[in-house]
């Protein structure tokens, strides 16, 4: 039986081994990139950053787990080690076949924000966190504001705080409501109207 020391002497590892190994064992003579760089990609979960099929499969697995914006998907695939051009090509194709739809995703996220009684500023921050393009996010938030979505959310938040703080000092009730409304990203003028009516 061979000892570990003998095995390592017979089969060295590290940069010296890469230099000593024949070209075929270092990648079949393909002139991609140095072996040390490719091994660092493997640590990040990617054997070949130029593999479009593997990138597409990774993207589909991510989308299967949860809906995502193209921005979030781009970030996740790039973080895994896929080449930026490969990632762009995959995202473009997924958008063409409607597996990614940033606008529908953003509208869904705004509905989620409104259900959590968030305001326009809070919704815009949430969309940015989810990787939605800033211009698209602003357009969809502005449209929701014009439809009164966030004002209704502020009124519902006010009604809940009015019920929760009933019997307290009026100034304290207003402060609590203002603090909650500010955290949720509501506009000050909307909060002022709700506070004057309910508190």
Backbone as JSON, one array per atom type, in Angstrom:
{
  "sequence": "XXXXXXXXXXXXXXXXXXXXXXXXXXXXXXXXXXXXXXXXXXXXXXXXXXXXXXXXXXXXXXXXXXXXXXXXXXXXXXXXXXXXXXXXXXXXXXXXXXXXXXXXXXXXXXXXXXXXXXXXXXXXXXXXXXXXXXXXXXXXXXXXXXXXXXXXXXXXXXXXXXXXXXXXXXXXXXXXXXXXXXXXXXXXXXXXXXXXXXX",
  "N": [[0.85, -1.19, 0.0], [0.5, 2.26, -0.79], [1.88, 5.19, 0.7], [0.53, 8.38, 1.83], [2.37, 10.45, 1.5], [4.08, 9.41, -0.45], [2.27, 9.15, -2.58], [1.64, 11.84, -3.1], [4.15, 12.76, -3.88], [4.42, 11.36, -6.25], [2.24, 12.31, -7.68], [2.09, 15.36, -8.04], [0.55, 18.45, -6.87], [-0.82, 21.74, -7.59], [0.65, 24.86, -8.88], [3.13, 23.99, -9.93], [2.57, 21.39, -10.78], [0.71, 21.91, -12.78], [2.32, 23.18, -14.64], [4.07, 21.15, -15.27], [2.46, 19.17, -16.34], [1.29, 17.49, -19.34], [-0.02, 19.19, -22.29], [-2.45, 18.07, -23.16], [-3.62, 16.99, -20.84], [-4.12, 19.29, -19.51], [-6.36, 20.43, -20.57], [-6.89, 19.49, -23.09], [-5.44, 20.74, -25.1], [-6.82, 23.02, -25.79], [-6.97, 26.5, -26.18], [-8.02, 28.22, -23.97], [-8.14, 29.72, -21.21], [-5.65, 30.32, -18.62], [-4.93, 27.48, -16.5], [-5.05, 27.89, -13.72], [-6.8, 30.06, -13.4], [-9.15, 28.92, -14.4], [-9.61, 26.95, -12.5], [-10.3, 28.51, -10.32], [-12.76, 29.44, -11.15], [-14.21, 27.09, -10.97], [-14.43, 26.78, -8.23], [-16.31, 28.72, -7.75], [-18.46, 27.51, -8.85], [-18.65, 27.13, -11.59], [-17.56, 25.46, -14.41], [-16.87, 26.14, -17.03], [-16.81, 29.3, -18.13], [-17.7, 30.21, -20.57], [-19.66, 28.58, -21.5], [-22.6, 28.43, -22.97], [-24.9, 26.83, -22.88], [-24.81, 25.68, -20.3], [-24.99, 28.0, -18.8], [-27.53, 28.89, -19.53], [-29.06, 26.77, -18.47], [-28.53, 27.14, -15.75], [-29.73, 29.64, -15.41], [-32.41, 28.99, -15.92], [-32.92, 27.26, -13.79], [-32.71, 29.06, -11.66], [-34.87, 30.75, -12.27], [-36.91, 28.94, -12.03], [-36.94, 28.51, -9.34], [-37.78, 30.97, -8.28], [-39.56, 33.92, -9.36], [-37.72, 36.39, -11.19], [-36.09, 39.5, -11.86], [-34.45, 40.7, -14.86], [-32.16, 42.04, -14.14], [-31.48, 41.03, -11.56], [-31.12, 38.35, -12.23], [-28.99, 38.55, -14.02], [-26.98, 39.45, -12.28], [-26.78, 37.28, -10.5], [-25.94, 35.17, -12.21], [-23.54, 36.18, -13.23], [-22.11, 36.42, -10.85], [-21.77, 33.74, -10.33], [-19.8, 33.13, -12.07], [-20.03, 33.1, -14.84], [-19.3, 34.3, -18.12], [-19.72, 37.73, -19.0], [-20.75, 38.46, -21.55], [-21.87, 36.05, -22.39], [-23.84, 35.73, -20.45], [-25.46, 37.96, -21.05], [-26.39, 37.22, -23.6], [-27.9, 34.93, -22.98], [-29.85, 36.02, -21.28], [-31.12, 37.8, -23.03], [-32.25, 35.99, -24.85], [-34.01, 34.56, -23.17], [-35.75, 36.62, -22.51], [-36.85, 37.1, -25.03], [-38.39, 34.81, -25.44], [-40.2, 35.2, -23.52], [-39.76, 34.3, -20.92], [-38.58, 35.87, -19.13], [-39.84, 38.86, -17.98], [-39.54, 41.95, -17.4], [-41.21, 44.17, -16.97], [-43.74, 43.11, -16.27], [-42.92, 41.75, -14.01], [-42.1, 43.9, -12.39], [-44.54, 45.26, -12.02], [-45.93, 43.33, -10.58], [-44.34, 43.29, -8.29], [-44.83, 45.86, -7.31], [-47.52, 45.62, -6.63], [-47.23, 43.81, -4.55], [-45.8, 45.43, -2.75], [-47.73, 47.4, -2.21], [-49.64, 45.82, -0.94], [-48.3, 45.35, 1.38], [-48.57, 47.76, 2.53], [-46.87, 49.81, 1.74], [-45.29, 52.87, 0.62], [-44.75, 55.06, -2.27], [-42.0, 55.75, -2.39], [-40.88, 53.71, -0.9], [-41.64, 51.51, -2.45], [-40.2, 52.01, -4.8], [-37.59, 51.72, -3.84], [-37.67, 49.03, -3.18], [-38.03, 47.85, -5.71], [-35.59, 48.57, -6.87], [-33.86, 47.12, -5.26], [-34.57, 44.61, -6.1], [-33.47, 44.49, -8.58], [-34.65, 45.77, -10.78], [-34.69, 47.82, -13.64], [-33.88, 51.25, -13.26], [-35.24, 53.39, -14.61], [-37.53, 52.09, -15.62], [-38.64, 51.22, -13.21], [-39.25, 53.68, -11.97], [-41.17, 54.68, -13.72], [-43.28, 52.82, -13.46], [-43.87, 53.0, -10.74], [-44.66, 55.68, -10.62], [-46.96, 55.56, -12.21], [-48.56, 53.88, -10.61], [-48.83, 55.56, -8.41], [-50.33, 57.63, -9.55], [-52.69, 56.31, -9.89], [-53.6, 56.13, -7.35], [-52.75, 54.09, -5.69], [-50.77, 54.0, -3.65], [-51.65, 55.96, -1.93], [-54.02, 54.87, -0.98], [-52.9, 52.74, 0.39], [-51.59, 54.15, 2.41], [-53.77, 55.23, 3.78], [-54.95, 52.88, 4.74], [-52.88, 51.99, 6.39], [-52.96, 54.09, 8.23], [-55.54, 53.72, 9.34], [-55.15, 51.29, 10.63], [-53.21, 51.98, 12.55], [-54.62, 53.88, 13.95], [-56.57, 52.32, 15.17], [-54.94, 50.67, 16.7], [-53.68, 52.4, 18.47], [-55.61, 53.58, 19.94], [-56.97, 55.58, 22.52], [-54.56, 56.52, 23.44], [-52.38, 59.38, 23.98], [-53.05, 62.02, 21.7], [-50.91, 63.27, 20.28], [-48.86, 61.46, 20.56], [-49.96, 59.29, 19.22], [-50.02, 60.31, 16.6], [-47.26, 60.61, 16.14], [-46.38, 57.95, 16.17], [-47.73, 56.94, 13.95], [-46.65, 58.56, 11.91], [-43.95, 57.74, 12.05], [-44.15, 55.05, 11.3], [-45.24, 55.35, 8.72], [-43.18, 56.77, 7.48], [-41.09, 54.88, 7.56], [-42.12, 53.04, 5.78], [-42.0, 54.37, 3.44], [-43.79, 56.41, 2.57], [-45.14, 59.42, 1.12], [-44.65, 62.66, 2.58], [-46.78, 64.58, 2.35], [-49.02, 63.0, 1.9], [-49.09, 61.5, 4.25], [-49.57, 63.56, 6.03], [-52.19, 64.39, 5.35], [-53.65, 62.05, 5.99], [-53.09, 61.82, 8.73], [-54.25, 64.17, 9.75], [-56.91, 63.66, 9.33], [-57.46, 61.22, 10.7], [-56.29, 61.33, 13.24]],
  "CA": [[0.0, 0.0, 0.0], [1.29, 3.48, -0.93], [1.58, 6.2, 1.71], [0.05, 9.67, 1.3], [3.53, 11.22, 1.06], [4.55, 8.85, -1.73], [1.28, 9.49, -3.6], [1.8, 13.26, -3.45], [5.38, 12.91, -4.66], [4.17, 10.81, -7.6], [1.18, 13.11, -8.32], [2.13, 16.69, -7.4], [-0.56, 19.37, -7.11], [-0.44, 23.14, -7.53], [1.14, 25.46, -10.11], [4.2, 23.19, -10.51], [1.96, 20.27, -11.48], [0.11, 22.43, -14.01], [3.38, 23.47, -15.59], [4.7, 19.91, -15.69], [1.51, 18.28, -17.02], [1.19, 17.71, -20.78], [-1.11, 20.09, -22.71], [-3.71, 17.35, -23.27], [-4.25, 16.84, -19.53], [-4.48, 20.6, -19.0], [-7.53, 20.97, -21.25], [-7.01, 18.98, -24.44], [-4.81, 21.62, -26.07], [-7.65, 24.2, -26.06], [-6.36, 27.74, -25.67], [-9.05, 29.06, -23.34], [-7.45, 30.6, -20.26], [-4.76, 29.51, -17.78], [-5.59, 26.49, -15.64], [-5.28, 28.42, -12.38], [-8.01, 30.86, -13.45], [-10.31, 28.05, -14.58], [-9.9, 26.26, -11.24], [-10.98, 29.45, -9.44], [-14.17, 29.45, -11.56], [-14.85, 25.88, -10.45], [-14.78, 27.04, -6.85], [-17.54, 29.52, -7.77], [-19.55, 26.68, -9.35], [-18.71, 27.12, -13.05], [-16.38, 24.84, -15.03], [-16.51, 26.87, -18.25], [-17.61, 30.53, -18.14], [-18.19, 30.49, -21.92], [-20.64, 27.54, -21.84], [-23.93, 29.05, -23.06], [-25.92, 25.87, -22.44], [-24.76, 25.59, -18.83], [-25.49, 29.28, -18.29], [-28.99, 28.88, -19.71], [-29.62, 25.85, -17.48], [-28.45, 27.81, -14.44], [-30.76, 30.69, -15.4], [-33.74, 28.35, -15.81], [-33.07, 26.78, -12.41], [-32.98, 30.23, -10.82], [-36.24, 31.22, -12.54], [-37.82, 27.93, -11.52], [-37.01, 28.68, -7.89], [-38.55, 32.19, -7.97], [-39.51, 34.93, -10.44], [-36.62, 37.32, -11.01], [-35.87, 40.5, -12.91], [-33.24, 40.43, -15.64], [-31.03, 42.57, -13.38], [-31.12, 40.07, -10.53], [-30.62, 37.15, -12.9], [-27.66, 38.91, -14.53], [-26.07, 39.51, -11.15], [-26.56, 35.92, -9.98], [-25.16, 34.38, -13.17], [-22.19, 36.74, -13.26], [-21.48, 36.04, -9.59], [-21.39, 32.33, -10.41], [-18.59, 33.03, -12.86], [-20.26, 33.09, -16.29], [-18.84, 35.46, -18.87], [-20.77, 38.76, -19.11], [-21.39, 38.38, -22.87], [-22.69, 34.83, -22.38], [-25.0, 36.04, -19.61], [-26.33, 38.86, -21.81], [-27.03, 36.45, -24.67], [-28.91, 34.06, -22.35], [-30.96, 36.86, -20.8], [-31.83, 38.29, -24.22], [-33.06, 34.89, -25.39], [-35.1, 34.29, -22.22], [-36.72, 37.71, -22.67], [-37.53, 36.91, -26.32], [-39.4, 33.75, -25.3], [-41.08, 35.67, -22.44], [-39.5, 33.68, -19.63], [-38.28, 37.04, -18.3], [-40.62, 40.03, -18.38], [-39.24, 42.89, -16.32], [-42.34, 45.06, -16.68], [-44.73, 42.33, -15.51], [-42.31, 41.49, -12.71], [-42.13, 45.14, -11.62], [-45.93, 45.51, -11.62], [-46.23, 42.38, -9.51], [-43.63, 43.74, -7.09], [-45.54, 47.03, -6.79], [-48.73, 45.1, -5.94], [-46.74, 43.24, -3.28], [-45.49, 46.56, -1.87], [-48.99, 48.02, -1.78], [-50.26, 44.91, 0.02], [-47.57, 45.54, 2.64], [-48.88, 49.13, 2.91], [-45.71, 50.66, 1.47], [-45.51, 54.05, -0.21], [-44.04, 55.1, -3.54], [-40.55, 55.73, -2.18], [-40.55, 52.36, -0.45], [-41.78, 50.6, -3.59], [-39.07, 52.26, -5.7], [-36.41, 51.1, -3.22], [-37.83, 47.57, -3.3], [-37.76, 47.49, -7.1], [-34.14, 48.68, -7.08], [-33.27, 45.96, -4.57], [-34.85, 43.41, -6.9], [-32.75, 44.54, -9.85], [-35.44, 46.34, -11.87], [-34.1, 49.02, -14.22], [-34.33, 52.45, -12.53], [-36.22, 54.12, -15.4], [-38.77, 51.31, -15.63], [-39.19, 51.24, -11.85], [-39.84, 55.0, -11.73], [-42.39, 54.79, -14.54], [-44.35, 51.98, -12.9], [-44.24, 53.59, -9.45], [-45.41, 56.91, -10.92], [-48.29, 55.16, -12.67], [-49.3, 53.41, -9.44], [-49.17, 56.75, -7.61], [-51.42, 58.36, -10.22], [-53.91, 55.52, -9.7], [-53.97, 56.19, -5.93], [-52.41, 52.83, -5.02], [-50.02, 54.22, -2.41], [-52.48, 56.75, -1.02], [-54.92, 53.92, -0.31], [-52.07, 52.0, 1.35], [-51.35, 55.05, 3.55], [-55.01, 55.3, 4.56], [-55.1, 51.61, 5.46], [-51.9, 52.02, 7.47], [-53.49, 55.02, 9.23], [-56.67, 53.09, 10.05], [-54.62, 50.26, 11.54], [-52.56, 52.63, 13.69], [-55.66, 54.53, 14.75], [-57.18, 51.29, 16.02], [-53.92, 50.13, 17.6], [-53.26, 53.4, 19.47], [-56.8, 54.23, 20.5], [-56.86, 55.86, 23.96], [-53.29, 57.17, 23.73], [-52.28, 60.81, 23.73], [-53.12, 62.25, 20.25], [-49.6, 63.57, 19.7], [-48.12, 60.19, 20.51], [-50.56, 58.5, 18.13], [-49.54, 60.87, 15.33], [-45.84, 60.29, 15.98], [-46.25, 56.53, 15.81], [-48.18, 56.77, 12.57], [-45.65, 59.18, 11.04], [-42.75, 56.9, 12.03], [-44.45, 53.86, 10.49], [-45.38, 55.78, 7.34], [-41.85, 57.11, 6.97], [-40.34, 53.64, 7.32], [-42.69, 52.36, 4.61], [-41.71, 55.14, 2.24], [-44.91, 57.23, 2.11], [-44.84, 60.84, 0.93], [-45.08, 63.45, 3.74], [-48.08, 65.23, 2.17], [-50.05, 61.97, 2.07], [-49.15, 61.2, 5.68], [-50.2, 64.71, 6.7], [-53.66, 64.32, 5.12], [-54.2, 60.93, 6.74], [-52.98, 62.13, 10.15], [-55.24, 65.19, 10.12], [-58.26, 63.06, 9.32], [-57.66, 60.09, 11.61], [-55.73, 61.52, 14.58]],
  "C": [[0.88, 1.24, 0.0], [0.88, 4.49, 0.15], [1.12, 7.5, 1.05], [1.22, 10.49, 0.78], [4.04, 10.73, -0.3], [3.6, 9.21, -2.86], [1.45, 10.93, -4.06], [3.09, 13.52, -4.22], [5.18, 12.44, -6.09], [3.17, 11.64, -8.38], [1.14, 14.49, -7.69], [0.9, 17.51, -7.77], [-0.05, 20.78, -7.02], [0.11, 23.62, -8.85], [2.25, 24.65, -10.77], [3.63, 22.02, -11.31], [1.35, 20.72, -12.78], [1.16, 22.67, -15.07], [3.97, 22.19, -16.14], [3.78, 19.02, -16.51], [1.5, 18.56, -18.51], [-0.03, 18.54, -21.13], [-2.43, 19.37, -22.74], [-4.41, 17.25, -21.91], [-4.64, 18.18, -18.95], [-5.65, 21.2, -19.78], [-7.57, 20.6, -22.71], [-6.42, 19.91, -25.48], [-5.63, 22.85, -26.41], [-7.0, 25.42, -25.44], [-7.44, 28.63, -25.1], [-8.39, 30.09, -22.45], [-6.57, 29.73, -19.37], [-5.54, 28.64, -16.81], [-5.92, 27.06, -14.26], [-6.56, 29.25, -12.35], [-9.24, 29.98, -13.56], [-10.64, 27.32, -13.28], [-10.6, 27.2, -10.27], [-12.45, 29.58, -9.83], [-14.89, 28.24, -10.98], [-15.26, 26.06, -9.01], [-16.09, 27.83, -6.79], [-18.69, 28.75, -8.4], [-19.62, 26.59, -10.85], [-17.43, 26.51, -13.6], [-15.91, 25.63, -16.24], [-17.38, 28.12, -18.34], [-18.19, 30.86, -19.51], [-19.27, 29.5, -22.36], [-22.06, 28.13, -21.78], [-25.01, 28.11, -22.53], [-25.97, 25.76, -20.91], [-25.31, 26.86, -18.2], [-27.01, 29.34, -18.4], [-29.66, 27.95, -18.7], [-29.61, 26.46, -16.08], [-29.52, 28.88, -14.32], [-32.15, 30.09, -15.22], [-33.97, 27.79, -14.41], [-33.39, 27.93, -11.46], [-34.41, 30.72, -11.01], [-37.27, 30.23, -12.03], [-38.0, 28.08, -10.01], [-37.86, 29.88, -7.49], [-38.5, 33.13, -9.16], [-38.39, 35.92, -10.14], [-36.62, 38.34, -12.14], [-34.61, 40.12, -13.67], [-32.01, 40.94, -14.89], [-30.54, 41.61, -12.31], [-30.52, 38.82, -11.14], [-29.21, 37.39, -13.43], [-26.62, 38.88, -13.4], [-25.75, 38.11, -10.62], [-25.68, 35.09, -10.9], [-23.72, 34.87, -13.26], [-21.43, 36.37, -11.99], [-21.04, 34.58, -9.59], [-20.16, 32.11, -11.28], [-18.79, 32.97, -14.35], [-19.8, 34.4, -16.92], [-19.99, 36.44, -19.1], [-21.48, 38.7, -20.46], [-22.3, 37.16, -22.98], [-23.97, 35.09, -21.59], [-25.98, 36.93, -20.37], [-27.09, 38.11, -22.91], [-28.14, 35.56, -24.11], [-30.11, 34.89, -21.91], [-31.78, 37.39, -21.97], [-32.75, 37.22, -24.77], [-34.24, 34.58, -24.46], [-36.17, 35.37, -22.28], [-37.51, 37.55, -23.96], [-38.63, 35.86, -26.22], [-40.3, 33.99, -24.1], [-40.93, 34.89, -21.14], [-39.02, 34.73, -18.62], [-39.1, 38.19, -18.85], [-40.49, 41.05, -17.25], [-40.43, 43.78, -15.96], [-43.4, 44.33, -15.86], [-44.2, 42.04, -14.1], [-42.39, 42.73, -11.82], [-43.55, 45.46, -11.16], [-46.35, 44.57, -10.49], [-45.58, 42.8, -8.2], [-44.31, 44.95, -6.46], [-46.82, 46.59, -6.07], [-48.35, 44.51, -4.58], [-46.45, 44.36, -2.27], [-46.75, 47.21, -1.33], [-49.7, 47.14, -0.75], [-49.58, 44.99, 1.38], [-47.68, 46.98, 3.14], [-47.68, 50.06, 2.76], [-46.11, 51.82, 0.58], [-44.66, 53.99, -1.47], [-42.53, 55.03, -3.38], [-40.1, 54.34, -1.75], [-40.63, 51.35, -1.58], [-40.61, 50.76, -4.55], [-37.8, 51.62, -5.15], [-36.47, 49.58, -3.33], [-37.54, 47.1, -4.72], [-36.26, 47.56, -7.4], [-33.43, 47.5, -6.44], [-33.45, 44.7, -5.38], [-34.25, 43.47, -8.3], [-33.53, 45.06, -11.03], [-34.75, 47.63, -12.34], [-34.72, 50.27, -13.59], [-35.42, 53.21, -13.29], [-37.57, 53.42, -15.42], [-39.44, 51.35, -14.26], [-39.89, 52.57, -11.58], [-41.15, 55.17, -12.48], [-43.54, 54.01, -13.92], [-44.8, 52.51, -11.54], [-45.07, 54.85, -9.66], [-46.83, 56.58, -11.38], [-49.15, 54.68, -11.5], [-49.71, 54.57, -8.54], [-50.34, 57.49, -8.22], [-52.75, 57.62, -10.08], [-54.34, 55.47, -8.24], [-53.6, 54.96, -5.13], [-51.74, 53.09, -3.67], [-50.79, 55.09, -1.42], [-53.44, 55.82, -0.27], [-54.15, 53.1, 0.72], [-51.81, 52.85, 2.59], [-52.6, 55.15, 4.42], [-55.23, 54.01, 5.35], [-54.12, 51.53, 6.63], [-52.39, 52.93, 8.6], [-54.62, 54.4, 10.02], [-56.17, 52.04, 11.05], [-53.96, 50.9, 12.77], [-53.56, 53.36, 14.56], [-56.31, 53.53, 15.69], [-56.19, 50.81, 17.08], [-53.58, 51.1, 18.74], [-54.43, 54.11, 20.13], [-56.64, 54.39, 22.02], [-55.54, 56.52, 24.34], [-53.4, 58.67, 23.51], [-52.25, 61.06, 22.22], [-51.77, 62.52, 19.59], [-48.77, 62.3, 19.56], [-48.65, 59.3, 19.39], [-50.05, 58.99, 16.77], [-48.08, 60.51, 15.08], [-45.63, 58.85, 15.56], [-46.65, 56.29, 14.35], [-47.15, 57.35, 11.6], [-44.4, 58.32, 10.93], [-42.97, 55.67, 11.15], [-44.55, 54.23, 9.01], [-44.06, 56.14, 6.7], [-41.03, 55.87, 6.65], [-40.83, 52.93, 6.06], [-42.57, 53.18, 3.33], [-42.88, 55.94, 1.69], [-44.49, 58.7, 2.02], [-45.38, 61.64, 2.12], [-46.46, 64.09, 3.56], [-49.23, 64.24, 2.33], [-50.21, 61.65, 3.56], [-49.84, 62.33, 6.45], [-51.72, 64.67, 6.55], [-54.29, 63.22, 5.97], [-54.18, 61.25, 8.24], [-54.03, 63.14, 10.59], [-56.64, 64.6, 10.19], [-58.46, 62.05, 10.44], [-57.2, 60.35, 13.03], [-56.06, 62.9, 15.12]]
}
